[in-house]
Amino acid sequence: MGLGRAVLFGSLATIPGVLLSLVGWILSGSPEEWSTNLWLACYVPFFGCIAAGAMIGWRDERSPDLEV
């Protein structure tokens, strides 16, 4: 269940990742030519959202207060 949920959340997190990358690209001046310093504006938000979604999906939802 954890792996399936992590994959699902990670794939659903691509939508805000794409939007944040687009905003970062626009805020960086929408350059016509790709340069190596654009990884911060385009790659970090995209893969960061995927990683955050996967971590949230992988997390165990059991509450420590309910353990017997």
C-alpha positions in Angstrom: 0.0 0.0 0.0 2.8 2.4 0.8 4.6 2.0 -2.5 1.4 2.4 -4.5 0.4 5.5 -2.6 3.8 7.0 -2.9 3.8 6.5 -6.7 0.3 7.9 -6.9 1.1 11.0 -4.8 4.4 11.5 -6.6 2.7 11.4 -10.0 -0.1 13.7 -8.9 2.6 16.1 -7.6 3.8 16.6 -11.1 1.0 19.0 -11.7 2.0 21.7 -9.2 5.6 20.9 -10.1 5.0 21.9 -13.7 3.2 25.0 -12.6 6.0 26.0 -10.2 8.6 25.4 -12.9 6.7 27.5 -15.3 6.5 30.3 -12.8 10.2 30.0 -12.1 11.0 30.1 -15.8 8.8 33.2 -16.2 10.4 34.9 -13.2 13.9 34.2 -14.5 13.1 36.3 -17.5 11.8 33.6 -20.0 15.2 33.2 -21.7 15.1 31.9 -25.2 18.4 29.9 -24.9 18.8 27.3 -22.1 21.7 27.9 -19.7 22.9 25.8 -16.8 21.8 28.2 -14.1 18.1 27.6 -15.1 18.1 24.2 -13.3 17.2 26.1 -10.1 14.2 27.7 -11.7 13.0 24.7 -13.6 14.3 21.4 -12.3 14.3 22.0 -8.5 10.5 22.9 -8.2 9.5 20.0 -10.5 11.5 17.2 -8.9 11.1 18.7 -5.4 7.3 18.4 -5.7 7.6 14.9 -6.9 9.9 14.0 -4.0 7.6 15.7 -1.5 4.6 13.9 -2.9 6.4 10.5 -2.8 7.5 11.2 0.8 3.9 12.1 1.9 2.6 9.0 0.2 5.2 6.7 1.6 4.6 8.0 5.2 2.8 5.6 7.5 -0.5 7.0 8.6 -0.7 5.0 11.9 -0.9 7.3 14.9 1.5 6.4 17.8 -1.3 7.2 20.2 -3.5 4.4 18.9 -0.8 1.6 19.2 -1.5 -1.1 21.7 
